[in-house]
Amino acid sequence: MSPLIGAGIAVITGVGAGIGIGLATGKAAEAISRQPEAAGKIQTVFFLGIALAEATAIYGFVVAILIYLKG
């Protein structure tokens, strides 16, 4: 039973990634609305942040699968 609990906890990283991406999207939209001429630079940093947030979610998912399969 405990591997299932561990796998469930590992999957919760997806929630954090979703919150992070939502905050990043809101802040990027706000920044672009304030300085439209800097949209290219803002989008570059925005996409880098999204990639890192998604990577943590994928790592959590992989860990959850490994815990489930090993347990």
N, CA, C and O atoms as a Maestro MAE file, in Angstrom:
{
 s_m_m2io_version
 :::
 2.0.0
}

f_m_ct {
 s_m_title
 :::
 protein
 m_atom[284] {
  # First column is atom index #
  i_m_mmod_type
  r_m_x_coord
  r_m_y_coord
  r_m_z_coord
  i_m_residue_number
  s_m_chain_name
  s_m_pdb_residue_name
  s_m_pdb_atom_name
  i_m_atomic_number
  :::
  1 25 0.814 -1.197 0.000 1 A "MET " " N  " 7
  2 3 0.000 0.000 0.000 1 A "MET " " CA " 6
  3 2 0.856 1.259 0.000 1 A "MET " " C  " 6
  4 15 0.458 2.264 -0.588 1 A "MET " " O  " 8
  5 25 2.033 1.232 0.650 2 A "SER " " N  " 7
  6 3 2.835 2.446 0.732 2 A "SER " " CA " 6
  7 2 3.425 2.875 -0.616 2 A "SER " " C  " 6
  8 15 3.606 4.077 -0.810 2 A "SER " " O  " 8
  9 25 3.741 1.965 -1.575 3 A "PRO " " N  " 7
  10 3 4.206 2.464 -2.872 3 A "PRO " " CA " 6
  11 2 3.155 3.302 -3.586 3 A "PRO " " C  " 6
  12 15 3.488 4.245 -4.304 3 A "PRO " " O  " 8
  13 25 1.890 2.959 -3.388 4 A "LEU " " N  " 7
  14 3 0.836 3.740 -4.023 4 A "LEU " " CA " 6
  15 2 0.747 5.137 -3.423 4 A "LEU " " C  " 6
  16 15 0.484 6.101 -4.141 4 A "LEU " " O  " 8
  17 25 0.961 5.257 -2.132 5 A "ILE " " N  " 7
  18 3 0.956 6.566 -1.484 5 A "ILE " " CA " 6
  19 2 2.135 7.391 -1.993 5 A "ILE " " C  " 6
  20 15 1.982 8.574 -2.296 5 A "ILE " " O  " 8
  21 25 3.308 6.771 -2.087 6 A "GLY " " N  " 7
  22 3 4.481 7.463 -2.603 6 A "GLY " " CA " 6
  23 2 4.291 7.915 -4.043 6 A "GLY " " C  " 6
  24 15 4.687 9.022 -4.409 6 A "GLY " " O  " 8
  25 25 3.686 7.060 -4.855 7 A "ALA " " N  " 7
  26 3 3.430 7.422 -6.251 7 A "ALA " " CA " 6
  27 2 2.438 8.576 -6.330 7 A "ALA " " C  " 6
  28 15 2.593 9.475 -7.156 7 A "ALA " " O  " 8
  29 25 1.438 8.554 -5.488 8 A "GLY " " N  " 7
  30 3 0.463 9.651 -5.464 8 A "GLY " " CA " 6
  31 2 1.101 10.967 -5.067 8 A "GLY " " C  " 6
  32 15 0.796 12.009 -5.647 8 A "GLY " " O  " 8
  33 25 1.976 10.926 -4.093 9 A "ILE " " N  " 7
  34 3 2.665 12.145 -3.665 9 A "ILE " " CA " 6
  35 2 3.577 12.651 -4.782 9 A "ILE " " C  " 6
  36 15 3.674 13.860 -4.994 9 A "ILE " " O  " 8
  37 25 4.236 11.757 -5.490 10 A "ALA " " N  " 7
  38 3 5.119 12.169 -6.586 10 A "ALA " " CA " 6
  39 2 4.341 12.827 -7.717 10 A "ALA " " C  " 6
  40 15 4.858 13.730 -8.375 10 A "ALA " " O  " 8
  41 25 3.122 12.396 -7.951 11 A "VAL " " N  " 7
  42 3 2.308 12.966 -9.027 11 A "VAL " " CA " 6
  43 2 1.848 14.384 -8.690 11 A "VAL " " C  " 6
  44 15 1.504 15.151 -9.589 11 A "VAL " " O  " 8
  45 25 1.837 14.734 -7.422 12 A "ILE " " N  " 7
  46 3 1.399 16.070 -7.010 12 A "ILE " " CA " 6
  47 2 2.294 17.155 -7.607 12 A "ILE " " C  " 6
  48 15 1.897 18.320 -7.637 12 A "ILE " " O  " 8
  49 25 3.490 16.805 -8.081 13 A "THR " " N  " 7
  50 3 4.344 17.808 -8.717 13 A "THR " " CA " 6
  51 2 3.666 18.435 -9.926 13 A "THR " " C  " 6
  52 15 3.986 19.562 -10.304 13 A "THR " " O  " 8
  53 25 2.736 17.714 -10.531 14 A "GLY " " N  " 7
  54 3 1.985 18.274 -11.658 14 A "GLY " " CA " 6
  55 2 1.144 19.468 -11.244 14 A "GLY " " C  " 6
  56 15 0.953 20.394 -12.032 14 A "GLY " " O  " 8
  57 25 0.643 19.458 -10.024 15 A "VAL " " N  " 7
  58 3 -0.136 20.589 -9.523 15 A "VAL " " CA " 6
  59 2 0.754 21.820 -9.408 15 A "VAL " " C  " 6
  60 15 0.361 22.916 -9.808 15 A "VAL " " O  " 8
  61 25 1.934 21.641 -8.867 16 A "GLY " " N  " 7
  62 3 2.869 22.751 -8.749 16 A "GLY " " CA " 6
  63 2 3.263 23.314 -10.111 16 A "GLY " " C  " 6
  64 15 3.387 24.528 -10.276 16 A "GLY " " O  " 8
  65 25 3.456 22.441 -11.071 17 A "ALA " " N  " 7
  66 3 3.802 22.891 -12.419 17 A "ALA " " CA " 6
  67 2 2.652 23.679 -13.030 17 A "ALA " " C  " 6
  68 15 2.879 24.693 -13.690 17 A "ALA " " O  " 8
  69 25 1.436 23.228 -12.821 18 A "GLY " " N  " 7
  70 3 0.276 23.949 -13.346 18 A "GLY " " CA " 6
  71 2 0.133 25.330 -12.739 18 A "GLY " " C  " 6
  72 15 -0.162 26.298 -13.440 18 A "GLY " " O  " 8
  73 25 0.341 25.419 -11.446 19 A "ILE " " N  " 7
  74 3 0.277 26.723 -10.773 19 A "ILE " " CA " 6
  75 2 1.395 27.624 -11.282 19 A "ILE " " C  " 6
  76 15 1.171 28.804 -11.548 19 A "ILE " " O  " 8
  77 25 2.590 27.074 -11.416 20 A "GLY " " N  " 7
  78 3 3.720 27.864 -11.904 20 A "GLY " " CA " 6
  79 2 3.506 28.379 -13.314 20 A "GLY " " C  " 6
  80 15 3.816 29.533 -13.607 20 A "GLY " " O  " 8
  81 25 2.984 27.540 -14.184 21 A "ILE " " N  " 7
  82 3 2.738 27.966 -15.561 21 A "ILE " " CA " 6
  83 2 1.637 29.019 -15.607 21 A "ILE " " C  " 6
  84 15 1.715 29.964 -16.392 21 A "ILE " " O  " 8
  85 25 0.628 28.865 -14.783 22 A "GLY " " N  " 7
  86 3 -0.436 29.862 -14.732 22 A "GLY " " CA " 6
  87 2 0.067 31.216 -14.268 22 A "GLY " " C  " 6
  88 15 -0.286 32.247 -14.843 22 A "GLY " " O  " 8
  89 25 0.891 31.216 -13.230 23 A "LEU " " N  " 7
  90 3 1.465 32.473 -12.749 23 A "LEU " " CA " 6
  91 2 2.378 33.097 -13.804 23 A "LEU " " C  " 6
  92 15 2.343 34.309 -14.020 23 A "LEU " " O  " 8
  93 25 3.183 32.284 -14.450 24 A "ALA " " N  " 7
  94 3 4.094 32.795 -15.474 24 A "ALA " " CA " 6
  95 2 3.324 33.393 -16.647 24 A "ALA " " C  " 6
  96 15 3.707 34.438 -17.173 24 A "ALA " " O  " 8
  97 25 2.253 32.744 -17.054 25 A "THR " " N  " 7
  98 3 1.448 33.255 -18.162 25 A "THR " " CA " 6
  99 2 0.842 34.606 -17.816 25 A "THR " " C  " 6
  100 15 0.863 35.532 -18.628 25 A "THR " " O  " 8
  101 25 0.304 34.714 -16.612 26 A "GLY " " N  " 7
  102 3 -0.290 35.980 -16.186 26 A "GLY " " CA " 6
  103 2 0.727 37.101 -16.118 26 A "GLY " " C  " 6
  104 15 0.461 38.214 -16.573 26 A "GLY " " O  " 8
  105 25 1.884 36.817 -15.555 27 A "LYS " " N  " 7
  106 3 2.920 37.840 -15.436 27 A "LYS " " CA " 6
  107 2 3.482 38.220 -16.812 27 A "LYS " " C  " 6
  108 15 3.785 39.390 -17.047 27 A "LYS " " O  " 8
  109 25 3.623 37.262 -17.713 28 A "ALA " " N  " 7
  110 3 4.121 37.568 -19.055 28 A "ALA " " CA " 6
  111 2 3.124 38.436 -19.807 28 A "ALA " " C  " 6
  112 15 3.516 39.388 -20.482 28 A "ALA " " O  " 8
  113 25 1.841 38.118 -19.698 29 A "ALA " " N  " 7
  114 3 0.820 38.933 -20.357 29 A "ALA " " CA " 6
  115 2 0.812 40.350 -19.792 29 A "ALA " " C  " 6
  116 15 0.675 41.321 -20.538 29 A "ALA " " O  " 8
  117 25 0.957 40.463 -18.494 30 A "GLU " " N  " 7
  118 3 1.013 41.774 -17.856 30 A "GLU " " CA " 6
  119 2 2.242 42.562 -18.322 30 A "GLU " " C  " 6
  120 15 2.150 43.757 -18.603 30 A "GLU " " O  " 8
  121 25 3.377 41.893 -18.401 31 A "ALA " " N  " 7
  122 3 4.609 42.567 -18.822 31 A "ALA " " CA " 6
  123 2 4.516 43.018 -20.270 31 A "ALA " " C  " 6
  124 15 4.969 44.113 -20.606 31 A "ALA " " O  " 8
  125 25 3.937 42.192 -21.131 32 A "ILE " " N  " 7
  126 3 3.804 42.562 -22.544 32 A "ILE " " CA " 6
  127 2 2.831 43.723 -22.701 32 A "ILE " " C  " 6
  128 15 3.030 44.591 -23.551 32 A "ILE " " O  " 8
  129 25 1.775 43.745 -21.882 33 A "SER " " N  " 7
  130 3 0.825 44.857 -21.978 33 A "SER " " CA " 6
  131 2 1.452 46.169 -21.515 33 A "SER " " C  " 6
  132 15 1.062 47.239 -21.982 33 A "SER " " O  " 8
  133 25 2.411 46.097 -20.610 34 A "ARG " " N  " 7
  134 3 3.087 47.312 -20.134 34 A "ARG " " CA " 6
  135 2 4.177 47.775 -21.094 34 A "ARG " " C  " 6
  136 15 4.387 48.974 -21.276 34 A "ARG " " O  " 8
  137 25 4.872 46.812 -21.708 35 A "GLN " " N  " 7
  138 3 5.962 47.145 -22.628 35 A "GLN " " CA " 6
  139 2 5.870 46.282 -23.883 35 A "GLN " " C  " 6
  140 15 6.581 45.283 -23.993 35 A "GLN " " O  " 8
  141 25 5.018 46.645 -24.819 36 A "PRO " " N  " 7
  142 3 4.847 45.818 -26.026 36 A "PRO " " CA " 6
  143 2 6.115 45.683 -26.862 36 A "PRO " " C  " 6
  144 15 6.291 44.690 -27.567 36 A "PRO " " O  " 8
  145 25 6.999 46.679 -26.788 37 A "GLU " " N  " 7
  146 3 8.225 46.612 -27.584 37 A "GLU " " CA " 6
  147 2 9.194 45.543 -27.080 37 A "GLU " " C  " 6
  148 15 10.106 45.147 -27.806 37 A "GLU " " O  " 8
  149 25 9.012 45.077 -25.859 38 A "ALA " " N  " 7
  150 3 9.883 44.043 -25.288 38 A "ALA " " CA " 6
  151 2 9.248 42.655 -25.353 38 A "ALA " " C  " 6
  152 15 9.685 41.738 -24.658 38 A "ALA " " O  " 8
  153 25 8.227 42.502 -26.180 39 A "ALA " " N  " 7
  154 3 7.487 41.240 -26.232 39 A "ALA " " CA " 6
  155 2 8.379 40.049 -26.588 39 A "ALA " " C  " 6
  156 15 8.213 38.965 -26.029 39 A "ALA " " O  " 8
  157 25 9.324 40.242 -27.516 40 A "GLY " " N  " 7
  158 3 10.198 39.130 -27.926 40 A "GLY " " CA " 6
  159 2 11.049 38.603 -26.786 40 A "GLY " " C  " 6
  160 15 11.165 37.391 -26.604 40 A "GLY " " O  " 8
  161 25 11.644 39.501 -26.021 41 A "LYS " " N  " 7
  162 3 12.475 39.083 -24.895 41 A "LYS " " CA " 6
  163 2 11.629 38.456 -23.792 41 A "LYS " " C  " 6
  164 15 12.037 37.481 -23.161 41 A "LYS " " O  " 8
  165 25 10.457 39.019 -23.567 42 A "ILE " " N  " 7
  166 3 9.575 38.479 -22.528 42 A "ILE " " CA " 6
  167 2 9.122 37.073 -22.897 42 A "ILE " " C  " 6
  168 15 9.083 36.188 -22.043 42 A "ILE " " O  " 8
  169 25 8.780 36.866 -24.159 43 A "GLN " " N  " 7
  170 3 8.335 35.542 -24.595 43 A "GLN " " CA " 6
  171 2 9.445 34.512 -24.478 43 A "GLN " " C  " 6
  172 15 9.186 33.356 -24.144 43 A "GLN " " O  " 8
  173 25 10.677 34.918 -24.749 44 A "THR " " N  " 7
  174 3 11.808 33.988 -24.638 44 A "THR " " CA " 6
  175 2 11.957 33.492 -23.201 44 A "THR " " C  " 6
  176 15 12.092 32.293 -22.960 44 A "THR " " O  " 8
  177 25 11.932 34.418 -22.262 45 A "VAL " " N  " 7
  178 3 12.049 34.040 -20.850 45 A "VAL " " CA " 6
  179 2 10.830 33.236 -20.412 45 A "VAL " " C  " 6
  180 15 10.949 32.294 -19.628 45 A "VAL " " O  " 8
  181 25 9.665 33.608 -20.918 46 A "PHE " " N  " 7
  182 3 8.422 32.902 -20.594 46 A "PHE " " CA " 6
  183 2 8.488 31.439 -21.033 46 A "PHE " " C  " 6
  184 15 8.142 30.542 -20.265 46 A "PHE " " O  " 8
  185 25 8.931 31.201 -22.261 47 A "PHE " " N  " 7
  186 3 9.000 29.822 -22.752 47 A "PHE " " CA " 6
  187 2 10.048 29.002 -22.005 47 A "PHE " " C  " 6
  188 15 9.861 27.805 -21.791 47 A "PHE " " O  " 8
  189 25 11.134 29.630 -21.614 48 A "LEU " " N  " 7
  190 3 12.136 28.935 -20.819 48 A "LEU " " CA " 6
  191 2 11.557 28.524 -19.466 48 A "LEU " " C  " 6
  192 15 11.793 27.411 -18.996 48 A "LEU " " O  " 8
  193 25 10.802 29.422 -18.846 49 A "GLY " " N  " 7
  194 3 10.157 29.107 -17.565 49 A "GLY " " CA " 6
  195 2 9.146 27.987 -17.689 49 A "GLY " " C  " 6
  196 15 9.068 27.113 -16.825 49 A "GLY " " O  " 8
  197 25 8.372 28.012 -18.764 50 A "ILE " " N  " 7
  198 3 7.389 26.937 -18.981 50 A "ILE " " CA " 6
  199 2 8.099 25.595 -19.161 50 A "ILE " " C  " 6
  200 15 7.653 24.578 -18.630 50 A "ILE " " O  " 8
  201 25 9.186 25.593 -19.899 51 A "ALA " " N  " 7
  202 3 9.924 24.345 -20.123 51 A "ALA " " CA " 6
  203 2 10.439 23.775 -18.804 51 A "ALA " " C  " 6
  204 15 10.362 22.568 -18.574 51 A "ALA " " O  " 8
  205 25 10.959 24.636 -17.945 52 A "LEU " " N  " 7
  206 3 11.463 24.156 -16.658 52 A "LEU " " CA " 6
  207 2 10.325 23.661 -15.764 52 A "LEU " " C  " 6
  208 15 10.483 22.662 -15.061 52 A "LEU " " O  " 8
  209 25 9.196 24.339 -15.782 53 A "ALA " " N  " 7
  210 3 8.057 23.906 -14.970 53 A "ALA " " CA " 6
  211 2 7.526 22.553 -15.462 53 A "ALA " " C  " 6
  212 15 7.196 21.681 -14.658 53 A "ALA " " O  " 8
  213 25 7.449 22.390 -16.773 54 A "GLU " " N  " 7
  214 3 6.979 21.118 -17.322 54 A "GLU " " CA " 6
  215 2 7.970 19.996 -17.030 54 A "GLU " " C  " 6
  216 15 7.567 18.853 -16.813 54 A "GLU " " O  " 8
  217 25 9.253 20.313 -17.025 55 A "ALA " " N  " 7
  218 3 10.256 19.289 -16.731 55 A "ALA " " CA " 6
  219 2 10.065 18.734 -15.326 55 A "ALA " " C  " 6
  220 15 10.187 17.528 -15.114 55 A "ALA " " O  " 8
  221 25 9.765 19.606 -14.365 56 A "THR " " N  " 7
  222 3 9.545 19.105 -13.007 56 A "THR " " CA " 6
  223 2 8.315 18.211 -12.945 56 A "THR " " C  " 6
  224 15 8.308 17.215 -12.222 56 A "THR " " O  " 8
  225 25 7.282 18.557 -13.695 57 A "ALA " " N  " 7
  226 3 6.087 17.714 -13.717 57 A "ALA " " CA " 6
  227 2 6.388 16.353 -14.341 57 A "ALA " " C  " 6
  228 15 5.912 15.326 -13.858 57 A "ALA " " O  " 8
  229 25 7.162 16.348 -15.393 58 A "ILE " " N  " 7
  230 3 7.518 15.084 -16.047 58 A "ILE " " CA " 6
  231 2 8.391 14.233 -15.129 58 A "ILE " " C  " 6
  232 15 8.205 13.019 -15.046 58 A "ILE " " O  " 8
  233 25 9.343 14.862 -14.441 59 A "TYR " " N  " 7
  234 3 10.175 14.117 -13.483 59 A "TYR " " CA " 6
  235 2 9.316 13.488 -12.395 59 A "TYR " " C  " 6
  236 15 9.524 12.331 -12.031 59 A "TYR " " O  " 8
  237 25 8.365 14.232 -11.883 60 A "GLY " " N  " 7
  238 3 7.473 13.685 -10.854 60 A "GLY " " CA " 6
  239 2 6.669 12.513 -11.372 60 A "GLY " " C  " 6
  240 15 6.471 11.528 -10.662 60 A "GLY " " O  " 8
  241 25 6.200 12.614 -12.617 61 A "PHE " " N  " 7
  242 3 5.430 11.532 -13.220 61 A "PHE " " CA " 6
  243 2 6.290 10.282 -13.400 61 A "PHE " " C  " 6
  244 15 5.837 9.169 -13.131 61 A "PHE " " O  " 8
  245 25 7.521 10.467 -13.851 62 A "VAL " " N  " 7
  246 3 8.442 9.329 -14.032 62 A "VAL " " CA " 6
  247 2 8.744 8.676 -12.699 62 A "VAL " " C  " 6
  248 15 8.753 7.450 -12.590 62 A "VAL " " O  " 8
  249 25 8.994 9.497 -11.674 63 A "VAL " " N  " 7
  250 3 9.253 8.949 -10.335 63 A "VAL " " CA " 6
  251 2 8.037 8.163 -9.846 63 A "VAL " " C  " 6
  252 15 8.185 7.088 -9.266 63 A "VAL " " O  " 8
  253 25 6.849 8.691 -10.075 64 A "ALA " " N  " 7
  254 3 5.640 7.985 -9.663 64 A "ALA " " CA " 6
  255 2 5.514 6.630 -10.345 64 A "ALA " " C  " 6
  256 15 5.164 5.637 -9.707 64 A "ALA " " O  " 8
  257 25 5.801 6.592 -11.644 65 A "ILE " " N  " 7
  258 3 5.737 5.315 -12.368 65 A "ILE " " CA " 6
  259 2 6.783 4.336 -11.828 65 A "ILE " " C  " 6
  260 15 6.493 3.157 -11.627 65 A "ILE " " O  " 8
  261 25 7.999 4.833 -11.594 66 A "LEU " " N  " 7
  262 3 9.048 3.958 -11.057 66 A "LEU " " CA " 6
  263 2 8.671 3.421 -9.686 66 A "LEU " " C  " 6
  264 15 8.876 2.239 -9.411 66 A "LEU " " O  " 8
  265 25 8.128 4.263 -8.827 67 A "ILE " " N  " 7
  266 3 7.713 3.813 -7.492 67 A "ILE " " CA " 6
  267 2 6.625 2.756 -7.605 67 A "ILE " " C  " 6
  268 15 6.650 1.750 -6.896 67 A "ILE " " O  " 8
  269 25 5.678 2.988 -8.494 68 A "TYR " " N  " 7
  270 3 4.565 2.040 -8.666 68 A "TYR " " CA " 6
  271 2 5.065 0.700 -9.196 68 A "TYR " " C  " 6
  272 15 4.648 -0.353 -8.712 68 A "TYR " " O  " 8
  273 25 5.950 0.734 -10.181 69 A "LEU " " N  " 7
  274 3 6.416 -0.508 -10.791 69 A "LEU " " CA " 6
  275 2 7.379 -1.278 -9.885 69 A "LEU " " C  " 6
  276 15 7.401 -2.508 -9.918 69 A "LEU " " O  " 8
  277 25 8.166 -0.578 -9.086 70 A "LYS " " N  " 7
  278 3 9.108 -1.249 -8.174 70 A "LYS " " CA " 6
  279 2 8.404 -1.793 -6.930 70 A "LYS " " C  " 6
  280 15 8.861 -2.756 -6.315 70 A "LYS " " O  " 8
  281 25 7.290 -1.164 -6.573 71 A "GLY " " N  " 7
  282 3 6.598 -1.555 -5.336 71 A "GLY " " CA " 6
  283 2 5.729 -2.705 -5.559 71 A "GLY " " C  " 6
  284 15 5.069 -3.170 -4.630 71 A "GLY " " O  " 8
  :::
 }
 m_bond[283] {
  # First column is bond index #
  i_m_from
  i_m_to
  i_m_order
  :::
  1 1 2 1
  2 2 3 1
  3 3 4 2
  4 3 5 1
  5 5 6 1
  6 6 7 1
  7 7 8 2
  8 7 9 1
  9 9 10 1
  10 10 11 1
  11 11 12 2
  12 11 13 1
  13 13 14 1
  14 14 15 1
  15 15 16 2
  16 15 17 1
  17 17 18 1
  18 18 19 1
  19 19 20 2
  20 19 21 1
  21 21 22 1
  22 22 23 1
  23 23 24 2
  24 23 25 1
  25 25 26 1
  26 26 27 1
  27 27 28 2
  28 27 29 1
  29 29 30 1
  30 30 31 1
  31 31 32 2
  32 31 33 1
  33 33 34 1
  34 34 35 1
  35 35 36 2
  36 35 37 1
  37 37 38 1
  38 38 39 1
  39 39 40 2
  40 39 41 1
  41 41 42 1
  42 42 43 1
  43 43 44 2
  44 43 45 1
  45 45 46 1
  46 46 47 1
  47 47 48 2
  48 47 49 1
  49 49 50 1
  50 50 51 1
  51 51 52 2
  52 51 53 1
  53 53 54 1
  54 54 55 1
  55 55 56 2
  56 55 57 1
  57 57 58 1
  58 58 59 1
  59 59 60 2
  60 59 61 1
  61 61 62 1
  62 62 63 1
  63 63 64 2
  64 63 65 1
  65 65 66 1
  66 66 67 1
  67 67 68 2
  68 67 69 1
  69 69 70 1
  70 70 71 1
  71 71 72 2
  72 71 73 1
  73 73 74 1
  74 74 75 1
  75 75 76 2
  76 75 77 1
  77 77 78 1
  78 78 79 1
  79 79 80 2
  80 79 81 1
  81 81 82 1
  82 82 83 1
  83 83 84 2
  84 83 85 1
  85 85 86 1
  86 86 87 1
  87 87 88 2
  88 87 89 1
  89 89 90 1
  90 90 91 1
  91 91 92 2
  92 91 93 1
  93 93 94 1
  94 94 95 1
  95 95 96 2
  96 95 97 1
  97 97 98 1
  98 98 99 1
  99 99 100 2
  100 99 101 1
  101 101 102 1
  102 102 103 1
  103 103 104 2
  104 103 105 1
  105 105 106 1
  106 106 107 1
  107 107 108 2
  108 107 109 1
  109 109 110 1
  110 110 111 1
  111 111 112 2
  112 111 113 1
  113 113 114 1
  114 114 115 1
  115 115 116 2
  116 115 117 1
  117 117 118 1
  118 118 119 1
  119 119 120 2
  120 119 121 1
  121 121 122 1
  122 122 123 1
  123 123 124 2
  124 123 125 1
  125 125 126 1
  126 126 127 1
  127 127 128 2
  128 127 129 1
  129 129 130 1
  130 130 131 1
  131 131 132 2
  132 131 133 1
  133 133 134 1
  134 134 135 1
  135 135 136 2
  136 135 137 1
  137 137 138 1
  138 138 139 1
  139 139 140 2
  140 139 141 1
  141 141 142 1
  142 142 143 1
  143 143 144 2
  144 143 145 1
  145 145 146 1
  146 146 147 1
  147 147 148 2
  148 147 149 1
  149 149 150 1
  150 150 151 1
  151 151 152 2
  152 151 153 1
  153 153 154 1
  154 154 155 1
  155 155 156 2
  156 155 157 1
  157 157 158 1
  158 158 159 1
  159 159 160 2
  160 159 161 1
  161 161 162 1
  162 162 163 1
  163 163 164 2
  164 163 165 1
  165 165 166 1
  166 166 167 1
  167 167 168 2
  168 167 169 1
  169 169 170 1
  170 170 171 1
  171 171 172 2
  172 171 173 1
  173 173 174 1
  174 174 175 1
  175 175 176 2
  176 175 177 1
  177 177 178 1
  178 178 179 1
  179 179 180 2
  180 179 181 1
  181 181 182 1
  182 182 183 1
  183 183 184 2
  184 183 185 1
  185 185 186 1
  186 186 187 1
  187 187 188 2
  188 187 189 1
  189 189 190 1
  190 190 191 1
  191 191 192 2
  192 191 193 1
  193 193 194 1
  194 194 195 1
  195 195 196 2
  196 195 197 1
  197 197 198 1
  198 198 199 1
  199 199 200 2
  200 199 201 1
  201 201 202 1
  202 202 203 1
  203 203 204 2
  204 203 205 1
  205 205 206 1
  206 206 207 1
  207 207 208 2
  208 207 209 1
  209 209 210 1
  210 210 211 1
  211 211 212 2
  212 211 213 1
  213 213 214 1
  214 214 215 1
  215 215 216 2
  216 215 217 1
  217 217 218 1
  218 218 219 1
  219 219 220 2
  220 219 221 1
  221 221 222 1
  222 222 223 1
  223 223 224 2
  224 223 225 1
  225 225 226 1
  226 226 227 1
  227 227 228 2
  228 227 229 1
  229 229 230 1
  230 230 231 1
  231 231 232 2
  232 231 233 1
  233 233 234 1
  234 234 235 1
  235 235 236 2
  236 235 237 1
  237 237 238 1
  238 238 239 1
  239 239 240 2
  240 239 241 1
  241 241 242 1
  242 242 243 1
  243 243 244 2
  244 243 245 1
  245 245 246 1
  246 246 247 1
  247 247 248 2
  248 247 249 1
  249 249 250 1
  250 250 251 1
  251 251 252 2
  252 251 253 1
  253 253 254 1
  254 254 255 1
  255 255 256 2
  256 255 257 1
  257 257 258 1
  258 258 259 1
  259 259 260 2
  260 259 261 1
  261 261 262 1
  262 262 263 1
  263 263 264 2
  264 263 265 1
  265 265 266 1
  266 266 267 1
  267 267 268 2
  268 267 269 1
  269 269 270 1
  270 270 271 1
  271 271 272 2
  272 271 273 1
  273 273 274 1
  274 274 275 1
  275 275 276 2
  276 275 277 1
  277 277 278 1
  278 278 279 1
  279 279 280 2
  280 279 281 1
  281 281 282 1
  282 282 283 1
  283 283 284 2
  :::
 }
}
